[in-house]
Each structure stands twice: as C-alpha cells, then as structure tokens.
Amino acid sequence: MRHAGIVGVGMYVPPGTLTNRDLERMVDTSDEWIRQRTGIEERHIADPEVGSSDLAVQAAKAALADAGCGTEDLDLILVATTTPDQPFPTTAVMVQKGLEAWRAGAVDVGATCSGFIYGLSLAGALIEAGRMERVLVIGAETLSRLTNWEDRSTCVLFGDGAGAVVVQAVSEGGLRAFELGADGRGTEFLNAWVGGFKRPVTADLLDSPNRFINMTGREVFKFAVRTMEESVRRVADRAWGSLEMDLLVPHQANARIIEAVGQRLGVADKALINIQRYGNTSAASIPIALTEAKASGRLRPGMRVVLTGFGGGFTYAGAALEWV
Ligand SMILES: CC(C)(COP(=O)(O)OP(=O)(O)OC[C@H]1O[C@@H](n2cnc3c(N)ncnc32)[C@H](O)[C@@H]1OP(=O)(O)O)[C@@H](O)C(=O)NCCC(=O)NCCS
C-alpha cells in the first residue's frame, strides 16, 4: 500500500502580541488567573486588514520551503478554518491566489479546532488512493474577530496564527491511523450562532453576544479531557497496538487539559505545550506545534507521533503517524 507522510512544516503568527497584562486593562482579570487556569501568557493578534488567508499564505510558503517543493507541485490546497476571509471565495482559493499555485485545487474544511486533523486525514487518503501526489494542508485562524472582548471568560483564551504541512507519498513511515469524530449534542456548549446565513448579522443583532464565541468552559473542559484520552488510545492502538509514543501533539486549548490527558494516558512527559506564547489558535495550533517541535529538534525521523484535537460542535479527531 502507498503511504502518505508529512514532508514539510511551516508556521506564521502576526507580529502584534496581546499579553495578560494588556488584558488586565481591558476586562476584570489578572495575569495570575490566566496563567493558573490556562497556561497562557500572551497571544498574537492580526491587524484589522489581515485575514486568515494572509496568515495561511505565509505559513504555506514556510512549509513549501521546508519540503523543498514549489507551488507548481501542488495538487490541492486544503484550509481548515473557523474564520474564513468571507462567505466566498473560500479561504483556500484566496491562498491559491496568494501562492500563485495555479495547478492546485482548493477547498476549505470546517471542523473548528479539529479541522487540521480532518484535513490531514483527507489529504492522506487522496494520496494513498493514488488520486494526488502532493497536498498542502493548512490551519489558519483570525479568532480575534470572533472574540467578544468584553467577555473575560473567553477573550483571554484565543489568538491568531497559521500552520501548514506538505503531504506526499513516502517510502518509510508516514500517516498510520486516523479517527474523525463529532458529537452534535455539544452544540450548546461552544458556538457562535449569529453571522451565518440562518441568522445573518442584522442591525438588531449587531450587539448580540451570539455574534461571538459563546462557551460553557467547564463542559468543554470535561468533554476535551475525556474525548482526547479515549481517542488517543484508539488511534495509537490501531497504529501500533500500544500507547508507546515519542510525542503527543494536542490541540492547544488549555495547558490543564493537556496535562490531564497526558497524566491519564501516562505520557505527560511526551505532551507538547506551547500555549503560553500563542493562546488557542484553533485549527492552527497543531501545525504550529509541529513546526516548533521540528525546529527545536524535539521531532525527529522515525518518531511515533500522536495528534489529538477537539473543538466546537463538538468535533474531535486523532492521528497516529511516524515522522518522516
Ligand atoms: C475557560 C476555563 C479556563 C475556565 O476555567 P475554570 O477553572 O473552569 O473556571 P470557571 O469557569 O469555573 O470560573 C471560575 C471563576 O473564575 C471567573 N473567571 C472566568 N474567567 C475569568 C478571567 N478571565 N479572569 C478572572 N476570573 C475569571 C468566573 O467568573 C468564575 O467566578 P465565580 O466562581 O465567582 O463564578 C476552562 O473552563 C477551560 O479552559 N475550558 C475549556 C475551554 C476550551 O478549551 N475552549 C476552546 C475549545 S477549542
């Protein structure tokens, strides 16, 4: 069987940062509370004219350079985002334009914070089936636009950024197992109800909190810990028949969630945490973490890596792979 693997990684975050101290001046919160409850110290925020596709293009260029391939080599651009530039054209098409990758197809994947793993799974399947040779998978978000800056329970959590990977056929290692899941019973716990086409932003809804992220933090926390633990067990078992892994790369939503999952699985020392610098960048958090792990030498060829994520919906997803 033909195997697909990640052969290049890249990331980009906008230069502007918002620290916990900055947030102390905006809402009734404290640096201490945010660090203790979430692990976050600062997050990056895009300038008003910058969209998710702009961040995605920069991350994509870095991933292509890392893979040593050009834009003409791409068959498909897949962008996972919860914050598309506009209703249409899709963010993926905007990225195709930005990269001048004229040969590539382009499609968005909407699975909130699990979107990157969903996209990676689709890319892997297309390559393994022999339909495509090279796919760019990007997670890109400008969540600062979907954030209610008057709601202290959510505005301290999120940040903007993008991460990208190049996927192609590989002779050794590569993608081994996936799980893509959803639980629609969770819609009430994490959502933004206004701003689509069922409930457009009308004048009377302009100031509605439902235009922004609404969250019942404790319910999301419980779902995240339980689901990520179970999902990691299943994908690792399917790939290798054991939980032995070299690196666990979880979606970065809260350091306490990651620590709890790591402890339950007995792999706390293998779990990557970089949320302190970026906050929760939704679909971008896993490819950003992969890029940092590779750059720091924490990710090396042959390593067993498990990716795990969850998000609004609820959605969840896991992947087991051997680093190329
Ligand atoms: C949001 C989260 C950090 C809150 O932490 P928590 O320990 O559950 O805290 P609670 O929601 O129980 O709130 C505890 C208290 O802190 C207060 N609080 C909430 N946000 C605060 C902030 N930024 N600063 C100070 N106090 C805050 C609450 O009002 C509450 O006060 P009360 O006890 O007087 O009512 C946590 O629930 C979480 O991370 N959930 C998952 C969120 C997530 O992953 N979302 C993204 C999914 S992709």
The ligand as an SDF file (V2000), in Angstrom:
LIG
                    3D

 48 50  0  0  0  0  0  0  0  0999 V2000
  -12.4570   28.6510   30.4530 C   0  0  0  0  0  0  0  0  0  0  0  0
  -11.6840   27.9960   31.5800 C   0  0  0  0  0  0  0  0  0  0  0  0
  -10.2270   28.4080   31.5370 C   0  0  0  0  0  0  0  0  0  0  0  0
  -12.2850   28.4600   32.9060 C   0  0  0  0  0  0  0  0  0  0  0  0
  -11.5910   27.8390   33.9440 O   0  0  0  0  0  0  0  0  0  0  0  0
  -12.4430   27.1990   35.1520 P   0  0  0  0  0  0  0  0  0  0  0  0
  -11.4470   26.7040   36.1280 O   0  0  0  0  0  0  0  0  0  0  0  0
  -13.3670   26.1790   34.5400 O   0  0  0  0  0  0  0  0  0  0  0  0
  -13.2020   28.4250   35.7180 O   0  0  0  0  0  0  0  0  0  0  0  0
  -14.7800   28.6510   35.8600 P   0  0  0  0  0  0  0  0  0  0  0  0
  -15.3960   28.7960   34.5010 O   0  0  0  0  0  0  0  0  0  0  0  0
  -15.3260   27.5980   36.7590 O   0  0  0  0  0  0  0  0  0  0  0  0
  -14.7830   30.0300   36.5810 O   0  0  0  0  0  0  0  0  0  0  0  0
  -14.2610   30.1840   37.8760 C   0  0  0  0  0  0  0  0  0  0  0  0
  -14.3780   31.6180   38.2780 C   0  0  0  0  0  0  0  0  0  0  0  0
  -13.4580   32.4120   37.5190 O   0  0  0  0  0  0  0  0  0  0  0  0
  -14.1330   33.5200   36.9310 C   0  0  0  0  0  0  0  0  0  0  0  0
  -13.4620   33.8490   35.6700 N   0  0  0  0  0  0  0  0  0  0  0  0
  -13.7480   33.4240   34.4190 C   0  0  0  0  0  0  0  0  0  0  0  0
  -12.8990   33.9800   33.5660 N   0  0  0  0  0  0  0  0  0  0  0  0
  -12.0550   34.7510   34.2700 C   0  0  0  0  0  0  0  0  0  0  0  0
  -10.9500   35.5670   33.9210 C   0  0  0  0  0  0  0  0  0  0  0  0
  -10.5250   35.7030   32.6720 N   0  0  0  0  0  0  0  0  0  0  0  0
  -10.3220   36.2170   34.9160 N   0  0  0  0  0  0  0  0  0  0  0  0
  -10.7050   36.1160   36.1920 C   0  0  0  0  0  0  0  0  0  0  0  0
  -11.7530   35.3500   36.5710 N   0  0  0  0  0  0  0  0  0  0  0  0
  -12.4120   34.6880   35.6190 C   0  0  0  0  0  0  0  0  0  0  0  0
  -15.5490   33.0320   36.7320 C   0  0  0  0  0  0  0  0  0  0  0  0
  -16.4320   34.1160   36.6470 O   0  0  0  0  0  0  0  0  0  0  0  0
  -15.7580   32.2200   37.9960 C   0  0  0  0  0  0  0  0  0  0  0  0
  -16.0740   33.0970   39.0350 O   0  0  0  0  0  0  0  0  0  0  0  0
  -17.1580   32.6790   40.1430 P   0  0  0  0  0  0  0  0  0  0  0  0
  -16.6040   31.4790   40.8290 O   0  0  0  0  0  0  0  0  0  0  0  0
  -17.2220   33.8930   41.0040 O   0  0  0  0  0  0  0  0  0  0  0  0
  -18.4290   32.4000   39.4000 O   0  0  0  0  0  0  0  0  0  0  0  0
  -11.8020   26.4490   31.4950 C   0  0  0  0  0  0  0  0  0  0  0  0
  -13.0970   26.0500   31.8320 O   0  0  0  0  0  0  0  0  0  0  0  0
  -11.4490   25.9220   30.1300 C   0  0  0  0  0  0  0  0  0  0  0  0
  -10.3560   26.0690   29.6460 O   0  0  0  0  0  0  0  0  0  0  0  0
  -12.4260   25.2400   29.4520 N   0  0  0  0  0  0  0  0  0  0  0  0
  -12.1930   24.7370   28.1400 C   0  0  0  0  0  0  0  0  0  0  0  0
  -12.2500   25.8600   27.1470 C   0  0  0  0  0  0  0  0  0  0  0  0
  -11.7750   25.4800   25.7810 C   0  0  0  0  0  0  0  0  0  0  0  0
  -10.9770   24.5980   25.6480 O   0  0  0  0  0  0  0  0  0  0  0  0
  -12.2720   26.1740   24.7740 N   0  0  0  0  0  0  0  0  0  0  0  0
  -11.8620   26.0400   23.4470 C   0  0  0  0  0  0  0  0  0  0  0  0
  -12.2330   24.7600   22.8450 C   0  0  0  0  0  0  0  0  0  0  0  0
  -11.4980   24.5580   21.2680 S   0  0  0  0  0  0  0  0  0  0  0  0
  1  2  1  0
  2  3  1  0
  2  4  1  0
  2 36  1  0
  4  5  1  0
  5  6  1  0
  6  7  2  0
  6  8  1  0
  6  9  1  0
  9 10  1  0
 10 11  2  0
 10 12  1  0
 10 13  1  0
 13 14  1  0
 14 15  1  0
 15 16  1  0
 15 30  1  0
 16 17  1  0
 17 18  1  0
 17 28  1  0
 18 19  1  0
 18 27  1  0
 19 20  2  0
 20 21  1  0
 21 22  1  0
 21 27  2  0
 22 23  1  0
 22 24  2  0
 24 25  1  0
 25 26  2  0
 26 27  1  0
 28 29  1  0
 28 30  1  0
 30 31  1  0
 31 32  1  0
 32 33  2  0
 32 34  1  0
 32 35  1  0
 36 37  1  0
 36 38  1  0
 38 39  2  0
 38 40  1  0
 40 41  1  0
 41 42  1  0
 42 43  1  0
 43 44  2  0
 43 45  1  0
 45 46  1  0
 46 47  1  0
 47 48  1  0
M  END
$$$$
